Amino acid sequence: MKILVSNDDGVHAPGIACLANTLAEIADVVTCAPEQNHSGASNSLTLLSPLRIRLNGNGFYSINGTPTDCVHLAINELYPAGEPDLVIAGINEGANLGDDVIYSGTVAAATEGRFLGLPAIAVSLVGDTHYDSAAYYTKQVLAKLQQLTLSHTQVLNVNVPDLPLSQIKGIKLTRLGSRHRAEAMVKGQDPRGKDIYWIGPPGATQDNGDGTDFCAIEQGYVSVTPLNIDLTHHQELQQLEQQWGDELC
């Protein structure tokens, strides 16, 4: 199996090293990630400046661009003999739960793989310590994935509790929960006395009931959520067609 590994934390992040080294035990792995941290980059592409590929001393490729750039460029340029079988993004430092997936560069890297026709998984650790636990469960999810076929619009979003492997209870299939609105901006001043602003912390959980990814993590389970890339609200589309009917031309 050929696996492309990417992330949004950057090519030197501990999570991507742990993931790539673990997957190298079972697959032919190419690792391509941003030169710098691009957390929160979502699906952005670099369109106004050229991209460059660099081979680092750790054997990983880096690109002066976003997570989406990395996956797009790697699939098109680093696989001259044929595309990889799978794209895995991670292991992200910190959760990608609920509304986080809209902003996540980790999920975006996986999404780009899916846009290019490949199965894709995004993996996040809800913390910054037990990357080995997240790598282990990535292999477990991968084994399950080989037994089924995802539709061309889906990505698996995996979140792993930051616990020793022995303390994780297992895997739960979940839906996305949601958060309250983000907290207020943090205002400060630069050394010249000019106002500066930082994005405030994410809001507290709002929908964290049974069946959500938040709930699974709180109970010590790995959360696996299938994400649908088709953003069309099909039910609303049907309702609009019924309401507008003859008025449409």
TIRODREN-614420 format. One record per atom (N, C-alpha, C, CB): residue in three letters; y negated, z, x. Coordinates in steps of 0.05 Angstrom, whole numbers, padded with zeros to 5 digits, always signed. Glycine has a CB too. Layout:
BEGIN
ALAYZX/...
***
This chain:
BEGIN
MET+00024+00000+00017/MET+00000+00000+00000/MET-00025+00000+00018/MET+00000+00024-00019/LYS-00045-00015+00010/LYS-00070-00016+00024/LYS-00092-00002+00007/LYS-00079-00046+00030/ILE-00104+00018+00018/ILE-00124+00034+00004/ILE-00151+00033+00018/ILE-00114+00063+00000/LEU-00172+00027+00003/LEU-00199+00029+00014/LEU-00210+00056+00005/LEU-00217+00006+00003/VAL-00220+00072+00025/VAL-00232+00098+00020/VAL-00261+00097+00025/VAL-00218+00120+00038/SER-00277+00108+00007/SER-00306+00109+00011/SER-00316+00135-00001/SER-00320+00085-00003/ASN-00342+00140+00000/ASN-00354+00164-00011/ASN-00384+00160-00015/ASN-00347+00189+00006/ASP-00397+00182-00022/ASP-00427+00182-00022/ASP-00439+00203-00004/ASP-00437+00186-00050/ASP-00422+00221+00007/ASP-00432+00242+00025/ASP-00437+00232+00053/ASP-00412+00264+00026/GLY-00428+00208+00059/GLY-00432+00197+00086/GLY-00407+00196+00103/GLY-00453+00213+00100/VAL-00407+00179+00123/VAL-00384+00173+00139/VAL-00374+00197+00155/VAL-00389+00150+00157/HIS-00391+00217+00160/HIS-00383+00240+00176/HIS-00377+00264+00159/HIS-00405+00246+00196/ALA-00376+00262+00133/ALA-00370+00284+00116/ALA-00341+00294+00119/ALA-00375+00277+00086/PRO-00336+00319+00118/PRO-00308+00329+00121/PRO-00289+00320+00100/PRO-00308+00359+00122/GLY-00299+00315+00076/GLY-00282+00307+00054/GLY-00269+00280+00058/GLY-00297+00307+00028/ILE-00284+00261+00068/ILE-00273+00234+00072/ILE-00253+00234+00095/ILE-00296+00214+00077/ALA-00258+00250+00115/ALA-00238+00251+00137/ALA-00212+00263+00127/ALA-00249+00268+00160/CYS-00213+00284+00111/CYS-00189+00297+00101/CYS-00174+00277+00083/CYS-00196+00322+00085/LEU-00188+00263+00066/LEU-00175+00244+00047/LEU-00163+00221+00062/LEU-00195+00234+00027/ALA-00178+00209+00081/ALA-00167+00186+00096/ALA-00143+00193+00112/ALA-00189+00174+00113/ASN-00144+00216+00125/ASN-00121+00224+00142/ASN-00097+00231+00125/ASN-00129+00249+00159/THR-00101+00242+00102/THR-00078+00248+00084/THR-00066+00223+00073/THR-00087+00266+00061/LEU-00082+00204+00064/LEU-00072+00180+00053/LEU-00059+00162+00074/LEU-00094+00165+00039/ALA-00068+00165+00099/ALA-00056+00149+00121/ALA-00026+00155+00125/ALA-00071+00153+00147/GLU-00017+00178+00114/GLU+00011+00185+00115/GLU+00028+00167+00097/GLU+00015+00214+00108/ILE+00016+00155+00077/ILE+00031+00139+00058/ILE+00021+00111+00054/ILE+00031+00153+00031/ALA-00001+00104+00067/ALA-00013+00078+00062/ALA-00028+00068+00086/ALA-00032+00079+00038/ASP-00035+00042+00085/ASP-00053+00030+00105/ASP-00082+00034+00095/ASP-00047-00001+00109/VAL-00097+00051+00109/VAL-00123+00059+00099/VAL-00146+00047+00116/VAL-00125+00090+00099/VAL-00165+00036+00102/VAL-00191+00028+00114/VAL-00212+00046+00102/VAL-00197-00003+00109/THR-00229+00058+00119/THR-00249+00076+00109/THR-00277+00065+00115/THR-00246+00104+00122/CYS-00293+00062+00094/CYS-00320+00051+00096/CYS-00339+00067+00079/CYS-00320+00021+00088/ALA-00359+00079+00091/ALA-00377+00098+00077/ALA-00406+00094+00087/ALA-00368+00127+00081/PRO-00425+00105+00072/PRO-00453+00103+00080/PRO-00458+00118+00107/PRO-00471+00115+00058/GLU-00477+00107+00122/GLU-00485+00121+00147/GLU-00496+00148+00141/GLU-00506+00104+00162/GLN-00510+00152+00119/GLN-00523+00177+00112/GLN-00514+00186+00084/GLN-00554+00175+00113/ASN-00520+00210+00077/ASN-00513+00221+00051/ASN-00529+00206+00029/ASN-00520+00251+00049/HIS-00514+00196+00009/HIS-00526+00182-00013/HIS-00518+00195-00040/HIS-00519+00152-00013/SER-00516+00221-00040/SER-00509+00235-00065/SER-00530+00228-00086/SER-00507+00265-00060/GLY-00521+00223-00110/GLY-00539+00217-00132/GLY-00548+00188-00133/GLY-00562+00235-00131/ALA-00536+00171-00116/ALA-00545+00143-00115/ALA-00536+00127-00138/ALA-00536+00131-00089/SER-00517+00137-00154/SER-00505+00122-00176/SER-00496+00094-00167/SER-00526+00120-00199/ASN-00501+00074-00184/ASN-00490+00047-00178/ASN-00511+00029-00164/ASN-00481+00034-00203/SER-00530+00041-00150/SER-00551+00024-00138/SER-00540+00006-00115/SER-00572+00042-00126/LEU-00551-00018-00114/LEU-00545-00037-00093/LEU-00569-00041-00076/LEU-00536-00064-00106/THR-00565-00048-00050/THR-00587-00054-00032/THR-00592-00084-00033/THR-00581-00045-00003/LEU-00615-00092-00044/LEU-00620-00121-00048/LEU-00643-00131-00031/LEU-00626-00125-00077/LEU-00660-00113-00020/LEU-00685-00122-00007/LEU-00684-00119+00023/LEU-00708-00107-00018/SER-00661-00111+00034/SER-00658-00110+00063/SER-00629-00116+00070/SER-00666-00082+00074/PRO-00623-00126+00095/PRO-00596-00133+00102/PRO-00579-00109+00107/PRO-00597-00151+00127/LEU-00553-00113+00104/LEU-00533-00092+00109/LEU-00519-00097+00135/LEU-00513-00090+00086/ARG-00512-00076+00150/ARG-00499-00078+00175/ARG-00474-00060+00175/ARG-00517-00071+00199/ILE-00452-00070+00187/ILE-00428-00055+00189/ILE-00425-00044+00218/ILE-00403-00072+00182/ARG-00418-00019+00220/ARG-00414-00006+00246/ARG-00387+00008+00246/ARG-00437+00014+00252/LEU-00372+00004+00268/LEU-00347+00018+00272/LEU-00352+00043+00288/LEU-00325+00000+00286/ASN-00347+00067+00276/ASN-00353+00092+00288/ASN-00330+00102+00306/ASN-00359+00113+00267/GLY-00336+00122+00322/GLY-00315+00132+00341/GLY-00291+00144+00327/GLY-00328+00152+00358/ASN-00295+00152+00302/ASN-00273+00164+00287/ASN-00255+00143+00274/ASN-00283+00183+00265/GLY-00261+00117+00279/GLY-00246+00095+00267/GLY-00255+00087+00239/GLY-00217+00103+00266/PHE-00276+00100+00229/PHE-00286+00094+00203/PHE-00309+00074+00205/PHE-00295+00119+00188/TYR-00311+00056+00186/TYR-00334+00038+00184/TYR-00357+00052+00169/TYR-00327+00011+00171/SER-00381+00046+00178/SER-00404+00056+00163/SER-00423+00033+00157/SER-00419+00079+00178/ILE-00439+00036+00136/ILE-00457+00015+00127/ILE-00484+00028+00121/ILE-00447-00001+00102/ASN-00506+00015+00128/ASN-00532+00026+00123/ASN-00541+00020+00094/ASN-00553+00013+00143/GLY-00525+00030+00076/GLY-00530+00025+00048/GLY-00518+00046+00030/GLY-00520-00002+00040/THR-00515+00039+00005/THR-00506+00058-00015/THR-00475+00058-00018/THR-00518+00051-00042/PRO-00464+00076-00033/PRO-00435+00076-00037/PRO-00425+00049-00050/PRO-00427+00098-00055/THR-00441+00039-00069/THR-00434+00013-00081/THR-00434-00009-00060/THR-00453+00007-00104/ASP-00454-00009-00043/ASP-00455-00029-00021/ASP-00430-00028-00004/ASP-00480-00024-00003/CYS-00421-00003+00002/CYS-00399+00000+00020/CYS-00373-00012+00008/CYS-00394+00030+00026/VAL-00368-00006-00017/VAL-00344-00017-00029/VAL-00345-00047-00033/VAL-00339-00003-00057/HIS-00369-00056-00041/HIS-00372-00085-00045/HIS-00369-00100-00019/HIS-00400-00091-00057/LEU-00382-00091+00002/LEU-00380-00105+00027/LEU-00353-00102+00040/LEU-00401-00093+00046/ALA-00341-00079+00038/ALA-00314-00075+00050/ALA-00293-00093+00038/ALA-00306-00045+00047/ILE-00293-00095+00011/ILE-00273-00111-00002/ILE-00277-00141+00005/ILE-00274-00107-00032/ASN-00302-00149+00008/ASN-00307-00177+00013/ASN-00306-00185+00042/ASN-00334-00184+00002/GLU-00309-00166+00060/GLU-00312-00173+00089/GLU-00291-00160+00107/GLU-00339-00166+00098/LEU-00280-00137+00099/LEU-00262-00123+00117/LEU-00233-00128+00111/LEU-00267-00093+00115/TYR-00227-00145+00091/TYR-00200-00151+00084/TYR-00195-00181+00084/TYR-00193-00140+00055/PRO-00196-00193+00108/PRO-00193-00222+00110/PRO-00166-00232+00100/PRO-00198-00231+00138/ALA-00145-00215+00101/ALA-00118-00224+00094/ALA-00112-00217+00064/ALA-00098-00210+00112/GLY-00131-00208+00049/GLY-00127-00201+00022/GLY-00139-00174+00015/GLY-00097-00201+00016/GLU-00144-00170-00011/GLU-00158-00146-00020/GLU-00140-00121-00018/GLU-00167-00149-00049/PRO-00152-00097-00018/PRO-00135-00073-00019/PRO-00122-00071-00047/PRO-00152-00048-00014/ASP-00103-00053-00049/ASP-00090-00048-00074/ASP-00105-00028-00092/ASP-00061-00039-00069/LEU-00122-00013-00079/LEU-00133+00010-00093/LEU-00159+00019-00078/LEU-00113+00034-00095/VAL-00178+00030-00093/VAL-00202+00042-00082/VAL-00202+00071-00090/VAL-00228+00028-00092/ILE-00206+00089-00070/ILE-00208+00118-00076/ILE-00234+00127-00063/ILE-00184+00134-00065/ALA-00251+00140-00079/ALA-00277+00150-00069/ALA-00275+00181-00068/ALA-00300+00141-00088/GLY-00283+00192-00045/GLY-00283+00221-00042/GLY-00275+00229-00014/GLY-00264+00234-00062/ILE-00268+00254-00010/ILE-00270+00275-00029/ILE-00298+00286-00029/ILE-00250+00298-00021/ASN-00311+00285-00052/ASN-00339+00293-00054/ASN-00342+00323-00051/ASN-00350+00284-00081/GLU-00363+00331-00037/GLU-00370+00360-00035/GLU-00385+00368-00059/GLU-00386+00365-00009/GLY-00372+00381-00078/GLY-00384+00389-00103/GLY-00373+00374-00126/GLY-00414+00385-00101/ALA-00377+00385-00150/ALA-00365+00374-00174/ALA-00378+00349-00183/ALA-00366+00395-00196/ASN-00363+00332-00197/ASN-00374+00311-00213/ASN-00362+00313-00241/ASN-00367+00282-00200/LEU-00374+00331-00257/LEU-00364+00338-00283/LEU-00385+00331-00304/LEU-00357+00368-00285/GLY-00375+00325-00328/GLY-00394+00320-00350/GLY-00414+00298-00344/GLY-00408+00345-00358/ASP-00440+00305-00349/ASP-00461+00286-00345/ASP-00465+00277-00316/ASP-00487+00298-00355/ASP-00453+00293-00297/ASP-00456+00286-00268/ASP-00447+00258-00262/ASP-00440+00306-00252/VAL-00428+00247-00277/VAL-00416+00221-00271/VAL-00437+00199-00273/VAL-00393+00215-00289/ILE-00458+00203-00289/ILE-00479+00182-00291/ILE-00494+00179-00265/ILE-00498+00189-00314/TYR-00498+00200-00250/TYR-00513+00200-00226/TYR-00496+00197-00201/TYR-00530+00225-00223/SER-00470+00202-00203/SER-00453+00206-00180/SER-00449+00180-00164/SER-00427+00216-00188/GLY-00455+00182-00138/GLY-00448+00160-00120/GLY-00418+00158-00115/GLY-00463+00163-00094/THR-00404+00180-00117/THR-00375+00180-00114/THR-00362+00163-00137/THR-00364+00208-00114/VAL-00370+00170-00161/VAL-00360+00155-00184/VAL-00369+00125-00183/VAL-00369+00167-00211/ALA-00393+00121-00173/ALA-00403+00093-00170/ALA-00386+00077-00151/ALA-00432+00093-00162/ALA-00378+00089-00128/ALA-00361+00075-00109/ALA-00335+00067-00122/ALA-00356+00093-00084/ALA-00323+00085-00137/ALA-00299+00078-00151/ALA-00304+00056-00172/ALA-00286+00103-00165/THR-00326+00058-00186/THR-00333+00039-00207/THR-00336+00011-00195/THR-00359+00047-00220/GLU-00348+00009-00171/GLU-00351-00017-00158/GLU-00323-00029-00152/GLU-00367-00015-00133/GLY-00305-00013-00144/GLY-00278-00023-00140/GLY-00266-00034-00165/GLY-00260-00002-00129/ARG-00271-00020-00187/ARG-00261-00029-00213/ARG-00275-00055-00222/ARG-00264-00008-00234/PHE-00301-00057-00217/PHE-00315-00081-00223/PHE-00303-00105-00209/PHE-00345-00079-00216/LEU-00293-00100-00185/LEU-00281-00122-00169/LEU-00251-00125-00175/LEU-00285-00117-00139/GLY-00242-00113-00196/GLY-00215-00118-00206/GLY-00193-00100-00195/GLY-00208-00145-00201/LEU-00200-00077-00182/LEU-00180-00060-00170/LEU-00178-00033-00184/LEU-00187-00056-00140/PRO-00154-00021-00185/PRO-00152+00006-00194/PRO-00169+00024-00177/PRO-00122+00016-00194/ALA-00181+00045-00189/ALA-00200+00061-00174/ALA-00199+00090-00184/ALA-00228+00050-00177/ILE-00202+00108-00164/ILE-00202+00137-00169/ILE-00226+00150-00155/ILE-00175+00150-00160/ALA-00240+00168-00168/ALA-00261+00184-00156/ALA-00251+00213-00154/ALA-00288+00182-00172/VAL-00254+00225-00131/VAL-00243+00252-00126/VAL-00265+00270-00116/VAL-00220+00251-00106/SER-00268+00293-00129/SER-00288+00313-00122/SER-00276+00341-00120/SER-00311+00313-00142/LEU-00285+00356-00100/LEU-00278+00384-00097/LEU-00300+00401-00108/LEU-00272+00391-00067/VAL-00294+00419-00126/VAL-00315+00436-00139/VAL-00321+00459-00119/VAL-00305+00447-00166/GLY-00332+00451-00096/GLY-00339+00470-00075/GLY-00339+00455-00049/GLY-00319+00493-00074/ASP-00335+00469-00027/ASP-00337+00457-00001/ASP-00317+00468+00020/ASP-00365+00459+00010/THR-00295+00479+00010/THR-00276+00492+00029/THR-00249+00480+00029/THR-00274+00521+00021/HIS-00235+00479+00006/HIS-00207+00472+00005/HIS-00203+00442+00001/HIS-00193+00488-00016/TYR-00212+00426+00020/TYR-00208+00397+00018/TYR-00179+00389+00018/TYR-00223+00382+00041/ASP-00163+00405+00032/ASP-00134+00399+00033/ASP-00122+00400+00005/ASP-00120+00418+00052/SER-00131+00418-00012/SER-00121+00419-00039/SER-00128+00394-00055/SER-00132+00444-00054/ALA-00152+00385-00051/ALA-00161+00360-00065/ALA-00145+00336-00055/ALA-00191+00356-00061/ALA-00140+00335-00029/ALA-00125+00313-00017/ALA-00096+00313-00028/ALA-00125+00314+00014/TYR-00084+00336-00030/TYR-00057+00339-00040/TYR-00056+00328-00069/TYR-00047+00368-00040/TYR-00075+00336-00086/TYR-00074+00327-00114/TYR-00082+00298-00117/TYR-00092+00345-00130/THR-00097+00288-00098/THR-00102+00259-00098/THR-00076+00243-00095/THR-00121+00251-00076/LYS-00058+00253-00078/LYS-00032+00240-00074/LYS-00015+00243-00100/LYS-00017+00252-00050/GLN-00017+00265-00113/GLN-00002+00269-00138/GLN-00012+00250-00160/GLN-00005+00298-00148/VAL-00038+00247-00162/VAL-00049+00229-00182/VAL-00042+00200-00175/VAL-00080+00232-00184/LEU-00043+00194-00149/LEU-00036+00167-00141/LEU-00007+00161-00148/LEU-00040+00164-00111/ALA+00011+00180-00145/ALA+00039+00176-00152/ALA+00042+00170-00182/ALA+00056+00200-00144/LYS+00026+00185-00198/LYS+00027+00180-00227/LYS+00015+00153-00234/LYS+00011+00202-00242/LEU-00006+00145-00220/LEU-00020+00120-00225/LEU-00001+00096-00221/LEU-00044+00117-00208/GLN+00017+00099-00202/GLN+00036+00077-00197/GLN+00056+00073-00220/GLN+00051+00082-00171/GLN+00057+00091-00238/GLN+00075+00089-00261/GLN+00062+00078-00286/GLN+00087+00116-00267/LEU+00036+00072-00284/LEU+00022+00061-00307/LEU+00001+00041-00298/LEU+00008+00083-00324/THR-00012+00027-00317/THR-00032+00008-00310/THR-00058+00015-00325/THR-00023-00021-00318/LEU-00079+00020-00310/LEU-00105+00025-00322/LEU-00117-00001-00332/LEU-00124+00039-00302/SER-00132+00000-00354/SER-00146-00024-00363/SER-00167-00031-00343/SER-00157-00020-00391/HIS-00177-00056-00344/HIS-00197-00065-00324/HIS-00224-00051-00327/HIS-00200-00095-00325/THR-00228-00035-00348/THR-00253-00022-00352/THR-00253+00008-00345/THR-00262-00025-00381/GLN-00230+00018-00334/GLN-00227+00047-00331/GLN-00226+00055-00301/GLN-00203+00056-00345/VAL-00237+00079-00297/VAL-00235+00093-00271/VAL-00225+00121-00277/VAL-00263+00093-00257/LEU-00209+00132-00259/LEU-00200+00160-00262/LEU-00219+00178-00246/LEU-00171+00164-00252/ASN-00231+00198-00260/ASN-00248+00217-00247/ASN-00233+00243-00244/ASN-00275+00221-00264/VAL-00228+00251-00219/VAL-00212+00274-00212/VAL-00230+00296-00200/VAL-00189+00267-00193/ASN-00228+00320-00211/ASN-00242+00343-00200/ASN-00222+00365-00194/ASN-00264+00353-00219/VAL-00224+00377-00171/VAL-00204+00397-00162/VAL-00218+00423-00157/VAL-00190+00387-00136/PRO-00207+00445-00167/PRO-00219+00472-00162/PRO-00219+00478-00132/PRO-00204+00494-00177/ASP-00239+00492-00123/ASP-00241+00499-00094/ASP-00224+00524-00089/ASP-00270+00503-00085/LEU-00197+00519-00091/LEU-00178+00541-00088/LEU-00156+00534-00069/LEU-00167+00549-00116/PRO-00143+00553-00057/PRO-00119+00547-00041/PRO-00099+00533-00060/PRO-00106+00572-00029/LEU-00082+00516-00048/LEU-00063+00500-00064/LEU-00046+00518-00081/LEU-00046+00484-00045/SER-00037+00541-00071/SER-00019+00558-00086/SER-00032+00570-00111/SER-00010+00581-00068/GLN-00059+00570-00112/GLN-00072+00582-00135/GLN-00080+00562-00157/GLN-00097+00596-00126/ILE-00076+00536-00151/ILE-00083+00516-00172/ILE-00059+00513-00191/ILE-00089+00488-00158/LYS-00064+00514-00217/LYS-00043+00516-00237/LYS-00030+00489-00244/LYS-00055+00528-00262/GLY-00043+00467-00237/GLY-00032+00441-00244/GLY-00054+00422-00252/GLY-00012+00444-00266/ILE-00047+00401-00267/ILE-00065+00380-00274/ILE-00068+00379-00305/ILE-00055+00352-00264/LYS-00093+00376-00314/LYS-00098+00372-00342/LYS-00114+00346-00346/LYS-00114+00396-00354/LEU-00106+00330-00367/LEU-00121+00307-00375/LEU-00144+00317-00393/LEU-00103+00286-00389/THR-00168+00308-00387/THR-00192+00319-00400/THR-00211+00298-00409/THR-00206+00338-00381/ARG-00231+00306-00425/ARG-00254+00290-00432/ARG-00278+00302-00417/ARG-00259+00289-00463/LEU-00299+00287-00416/LEU-00324+00297-00403/LEU-00337+00318-00421/LEU-00343+00274-00398/GLY-00345+00340-00409/GLY-00362+00359-00423/GLY-00391+00350-00420/GLY-00358+00387-00412/SER-00409+00369-00423/SER-00438+00362-00420/SER-00453+00386-00412/SER-00449+00351-00447/ARG-00477+00381-00401/ARG-00495+00402-00392/ARG-00520+00403-00410/ARG-00502+00398-00362/HIS-00534+00426-00409/HIS-00561+00427-00419/HIS-00579+00411-00400/HIS-00571+00457-00421/ARG-00603+00405-00409/ARG-00621+00390-00392/ARG-00626+00404-00365/ARG-00648+00385-00406/ALA-00632+00388-00345/ALA-00636+00400-00318/ALA-00659+00420-00319/ALA-00642+00378-00298/GLU-00658+00438-00299/GLU-00679+00458-00297/GLU-00705+00445-00287/GLU-00671+00481-00278/ALA-00727+00460-00288/ALA-00753+00449-00282/ALA-00755+00440-00253/ALA-00775+00469-00287/MET-00773+00421-00248/MET-00779+00412-00221/MET-00788+00436-00204/MET-00800+00390-00221/VAL-00782+00434-00178/VAL-00790+00455-00159/VAL-00814+00444-00144/VAL-00767+00463-00140/LYS-00837+00456-00148/LYS-00862+00446-00136/LYS-00869+00461-00111/LYS-00885+00448-00156/GLY-00878+00447-00091/GLY-00887+00459-00066/GLY-00910+00443-00053/GLY-00863+00461-00046/GLN-00915+00448-00028/GLN-00936+00434-00014/GLN-00926+00426+00013/GLN-00962+00451-00012/ASP-00935+00402+00022/ASP-00928+00393+00049/ASP-00947+00407+00069/ASP-00929+00362+00051/PRO-00943+00403+00096/PRO-00961+00416+00115/PRO-00990+00409+00113/PRO-00951+00409+00143/ARG-00997+00387+00099/ARG-01025+00380+00095/ARG-01036+00389+00069/ARG-01028+00350+00097/GLY-01021+00405+00055/GLY-01031+00416+00030/GLY-01027+00399+00005/GLY-01059+00423+00032/LYS-01013+00376+00008/LYS-01008+00358-00014/LYS-00984+00368-00030/LYS-01004+00329-00004/ASP-00986+00364-00056/ASP-00964+00373-00074/ASP-00939+00356-00069/ASP-00972+00371-00103/ILE-00916+00369-00068/ILE-00890+00355-00067/ILE-00872+00367-00088/ILE-00877+00357-00038/TYR-00851+00352-00095/TYR-00834+00361-00117/TYR-00805+00356-00109/TYR-00840+00346-00143/TRP-00788+00375-00117/TRP-00759+00372-00114/TRP-00746+00371-00141/TRP-00747+00395-00096/ILE-00725+00354-00144/ILE-00710+00354-00169/ILE-00698+00382-00173/ILE-00689+00332-00169/GLY-00700+00393-00197/GLY-00690+00420-00202/GLY-00659+00420-00204/GLY-00701+00430-00228/PRO-00647+00444-00204/PRO-00618+00446-00206/PRO-00608+00435-00232/PRO-00610+00476-00204/PRO-00582+00426-00233/PRO-00571+00416-00258/PRO-00570+00439-00279/PRO-00543+00405-00254/GLY-00571+00430-00304/GLY-00570+00450-00326/GLY-00543+00464-00328/GLY-00577+00437-00352/ALA-00543+00486-00342/ALA-00518+00501-00347/ALA-00501+00484-00366/ALA-00524+00529-00359/THR-00475+00490-00366/THR-00457+00476-00384/THR-00464+00481-00413/THR-00428+00483-00378/GLN-00462+00460-00429/GLN-00467+00461-00457/GLN-00441+00457-00473/GLN-00487+00440-00466/ASP-00426+00436-00467/ASP-00400+00431-00480/ASP-00379+00436-00458/ASP-00398+00402-00492/ASN-00367+00460-00458/ASN-00346+00466-00439/ASN-00322+00478-00453/ASN-00357+00486-00418/GLY-00317+00468-00478/GLY-00295+00478-00494/GLY-00268+00466-00485/GLY-00300+00472-00523/ASP-00248+00474-00500/ASP-00221+00465-00494/ASP-00220+00435-00493/ASP-00201+00475-00515/GLY-00206+00425-00473/GLY-00203+00396-00470/GLY-00223+00383-00452/GLY-00204+00383-00496/THR-00244+00398-00445/THR-00265+00387-00427/THR-00257+00390-00398/THR-00292+00399-00433/ASP-00270+00374-00381/ASP-00266+00377-00352/ASP-00276+00404-00342/ASP-00280+00355-00337/PHE-00299+00414-00353/PHE-00309+00440-00345/PHE-00289+00462-00351/PHE-00335+00446-00360/CYS-00276+00461-00374/CYS-00257+00482-00382/CYS-00233+00482-00363/CYS-00248+00477-00411/ALA-00222+00458-00357/ALA-00199+00456-00339/ALA-00205+00469-00312/ALA-00191+00427-00336/ILE-00228+00463-00301/ILE-00235+00474-00275/ILE-00238+00504-00277/ILE-00262+00462-00265/GLU-00251+00514-00298/GLU-00254+00543-00301/GLU-00228+00558-00303/GLU-00271+00549-00325/GLN-00207+00544-00313/GLN-00181+00556-00317/GLN-00163+00552-00292/GLN-00168+00545-00341/GLY-00173+00539-00272/GLY-00158+00535-00247/GLY-00140+00510-00247/GLY-00141+00559-00243/TYR-00147+00491-00264/TYR-00131+00466-00265/TYR-00147+00443-00252/TYR-00123+00459-00293/VAL-00133+00423-00243/VAL-00146+00398-00235/VAL-00152+00382-00260/VAL-00127+00381-00215/SER-00176+00372-00261/SER-00185+00356-00284/SER-00183+00326-00277/SER-00214+00363-00292/VAL-00169+00311-00295/VAL-00168+00282-00292/VAL-00179+00269-00317/VAL-00138+00272-00286/THR-00201+00255-00315/THR-00214+00243-00338/THR-00216+00213-00335/THR-00242+00255-00342/PRO-00204+00198-00353/PRO-00208+00169-00352/PRO-00235+00161-00362/PRO-00186+00154-00369/LEU-00250+00147-00346/LEU-00277+00138-00353/LEU-00277+00109-00361/LEU-00297+00143-00329/ASN-00291+00103-00382/ASN-00292+00075-00392/ASN-00318+00063-00383/ASN-00290+00074-00423/ILE-00316+00042-00367/ILE-00340+00029-00356/ILE-00355+00013-00377/ILE-00333+00011-00333/ASP-00342+00005-00399/ASP-00355-00010-00421/ASP-00374+00010-00435/ASP-00334-00022-00440/LEU-00400+00007-00432/LEU-00419+00026-00444/LEU-00426+00019-00473/LEU-00444+00026-00427/THR-00415-00002-00484/THR-00421-00009-00511/THR-00412+00013-00530/THR-00407-00036-00518/HIS-00430+00021-00548/HIS-00423+00040-00569/HIS-00412+00024-00593/HIS-00448+00057-00578/HIS-00386+00020-00592/HIS-00373+00001-00611/HIS-00376+00010-00640/HIS-00344-00002-00605/GLN-00374+00037-00645/GLN-00377+00046-00673/GLN-00405+00041-00683/GLN-00371+00076-00674/GLU-00425+00047-00666/GLU-00453+00042-00674/GLU-00458+00012-00678/GLU-00472+00052-00652/LEU-00445-00005-00662/LEU-00448-00034-00665/LEU-00438-00042-00693/LEU-00432-00049-00643/GLN-00415-00032-00701/GLN-00405-00038-00728/GLN-00424-00028-00750/GLN-00377-00026-00731/GLN-00435-00005-00746/GLN-00453+00006-00766/GLN-00478-00011-00768/GLN-00460+00035-00760/LEU-00489-00020-00746/LEU-00513-00037-00746/LEU-00507-00063-00759/LEU-00523-00041-00718/GLU-00483-00074-00754/GLU-00476-00100-00767/GLU-00475-00096-00797/GLU-00449-00110-00756/GLN-00464-00074-00806/GLN-00463-00069-00835/GLN-00491-00064-00847/GLN-00445-00044-00841/GLN-00508-00050-00832/GLN-00535-00044-00843/GLN-00553-00068-00843/GLN-00547-00021-00827/TRP-00552-00084-00821/TRP-00570-00106-00819/TRP-00560-00132-00832/TRP-00575-00112-00789/GLY-00534-00135-00831/GLY-00520-00157-00845/GLY-00535-00183-00846/GLY-00515-00148-00872/ASP-00545-00191-00869/ASP-00557-00217-00873/ASP-00584-00220-00859/ASP-00561-00222-00903/GLU-00595-00197-00850/GLU-00622-00199-00837/GLU-00619-00211-00809/GLU-00634-00171-00835/LEU-00594-00212-00798/LEU-00591-00223-00771/LEU-00588-00253-00773/LEU-00566-00210-00758/CYS-00599-00267-00754/CYS-00597-00296-00754/CYS-00585-00306-00728/CYS-00624-00309-00760/
***
